[in-house]
Amino acid sequence: YDNHDLRNVSVIQDYNGKTAAFDAFYSCTLVTCRQNDEVHSVTLKRPFAKLCFSAQLSKQLNVKYSAPTTLNLIDGQVSGVRDVEYTVQPGEASVEAFDYVFAKDGIAQMNYTFKLGEEEARTTSVPVARNTITNIIYNTN
């Protein structure tokens, strides 16, 4: 992440399907410093919704969605867009991919587009929320 401006922390690395390195925590707390030995408690939180994808496939599946690229650590707002696209190959009993997506407070909707083999692409809306995991299970049966 580029974090030189705390009002504009942004993703600088491409998503590749299974990268735990995207996970992070933050807190924005006003602390008044004094000369005595005060201890300040700070609660860290994830600025992300974690999206987990799993499927049992007989054909290649293309997955596409758009995700915010920027987080304002002062007010928690998200902005910008990055297009994410990856391919899940068939043959394994369960295939998983995951992503950490900047999310605003409350519930937001993300549109996922799935294209199985040569079939027509389908788009579905998926609810996501900060500091939660959303599981997407693609069933070809």
Phi, psi and omega per residue, in radians:
Y1 nan 2.520 2.976
D2 -1.572 1.976 -3.078
N3 -2.121 0.525 3.121
H4 -1.205 -0.524 3.096
D5 -2.073 1.956 -3.064
L6 -1.184 -0.189 3.042
R7 -1.585 0.006 -3.040
N8 -2.644 0.981 3.099
V9 -1.349 2.220 -3.034
S10 -2.321 2.706 3.080
V11 -1.292 2.270 3.118
I12 -2.084 -0.112 -3.098
Q13 -1.924 2.502 3.108
D14 -1.255 2.549 3.086
Y15 -1.361 2.438 3.141
N16 -2.230 0.179 3.025
G17 1.895 -0.641 -3.122
K18 -2.594 1.306 -3.076
T19 -2.184 1.751 3.098
A20 -1.199 -0.273 -3.135
A21 -1.120 -0.277 3.112
F22 -1.298 -0.304 -3.091
D23 -1.203 2.487 3.135
A24 -2.830 2.930 3.113
F25 -2.306 2.776 3.062
Y26 -2.691 2.949 3.012
S27 -2.689 2.561 3.066
C28 -2.205 1.808 -3.051
T29 -2.360 2.311 3.073
L30 -1.420 2.157 -3.128
V31 -2.167 2.242 3.057
T32 -1.665 2.084 -3.099
C33 -1.509 2.306 3.075
R34 -2.189 3.071 -3.083
Q35 -1.489 -0.269 3.122
N36 -1.407 3.084 -3.036
D37 -1.560 1.027 3.115
E38 -1.275 2.556 3.054
V39 -1.983 2.259 -3.138
H40 -1.928 2.256 3.102
S41 -1.580 2.321 3.133
V42 -2.233 2.289 3.091
T43 -1.737 2.066 3.101
L44 -1.459 2.562 3.094
K45 -2.432 2.750 3.090
R46 -1.463 2.339 3.078
P47 -1.533 0.243 -2.977
F48 -2.065 2.757 2.760
A49 -1.768 2.335 3.085
K50 -1.681 2.157 3.122
L51 -1.812 2.129 3.112
C52 -2.003 2.284 -3.094
F53 -2.094 2.309 3.046
S54 -2.469 2.679 -3.098
A55 -2.830 2.723 2.920
Q56 -1.971 2.064 -2.944
L57 -2.147 2.552 2.975
S58 -1.910 -0.208 3.115
K59 -2.347 2.853 3.068
Q60 -1.104 2.447 3.128
L61 -2.124 2.192 3.044
N62 -1.718 2.301 -3.104
V63 -2.118 2.331 3.127
K64 -2.376 2.487 2.979
Y65 -2.821 2.901 3.084
S66 -1.997 2.455 -3.094
A67 -2.361 2.625 3.083
P68 -1.068 2.604 -3.124
T69 -1.908 -0.247 -2.976
T70 -2.338 2.472 3.092
L71 -2.243 2.311 3.016
N72 -1.596 1.905 -3.083
L73 -1.227 -0.308 -3.137
I74 -1.350 -0.837 -3.087
D75 -1.955 -0.057 3.070
G76 1.395 0.092 -3.129
Q77 -1.354 2.568 3.089
V78 -1.966 2.702 3.134
S79 -2.753 -3.131 3.136
G80 1.249 2.911 -3.131
V81 -2.514 2.393 2.965
R82 -2.173 2.367 3.077
D83 -1.530 2.247 -3.133
V84 -1.987 2.326 3.102
E85 -2.517 2.324 3.055
Y86 -2.598 2.853 -3.116
T87 -2.051 2.307 3.081
V88 -1.846 2.181 -3.097
Q89 -1.525 2.560 3.104
P90 -1.327 3.019 3.003
G91 1.943 -0.438 3.118
E92 -1.670 2.666 -3.138
A93 -1.088 -0.716 3.108
S94 -2.516 2.174 -3.132
V95 -1.903 2.322 -3.134
E96 -2.217 2.518 2.973
A97 -2.424 2.740 3.087
F98 -2.608 2.786 3.114
D99 -2.564 2.605 3.006
Y100 -1.806 2.072 -3.044
V101 -2.025 2.212 3.040
F102 -0.916 2.327 -3.127
A103 -2.363 2.561 3.090
K104 -1.433 2.960 3.018
D105 -1.133 2.531 -3.091
G106 1.535 -3.012 -3.081
I107 -1.735 2.338 3.062
A108 -2.109 2.792 3.106
Q109 -1.886 2.359 3.033
M110 -2.084 2.400 3.091
N111 -1.634 2.187 3.059
Y112 -1.865 2.404 3.037
T113 -2.031 2.239 -3.132
F114 -2.051 2.354 3.057
K115 -2.304 1.946 -3.117
L116 -1.672 2.012 3.139
G117 0.949 -2.224 -3.127
E118 -1.691 0.108 3.141
E119 -1.213 2.856 3.111
E120 -1.165 2.461 3.141
A121 -1.171 2.516 3.086
R122 -2.126 2.434 3.108
T123 -2.022 2.398 3.103
T124 -2.378 2.615 3.117
S125 -1.631 2.302 -3.086
V126 -2.110 2.189 3.092
P127 -1.335 2.383 3.089
V128 -2.318 2.658 3.106
A129 -2.546 2.612 3.129
R130 -1.025 2.432 3.067
N131 1.117 0.494 3.065
T132 -2.280 2.888 3.051
I133 -1.923 2.260 3.038
T134 -1.921 2.108 3.121
N135 -1.699 2.236 3.093
I136 -2.003 2.066 -3.127
I137 -1.985 2.074 -3.135
Y138 -1.727 2.096 -3.100
N139 -1.950 2.117 -3.129
T140 -1.591 0.005 3.137
N141 -1.542 nan nan
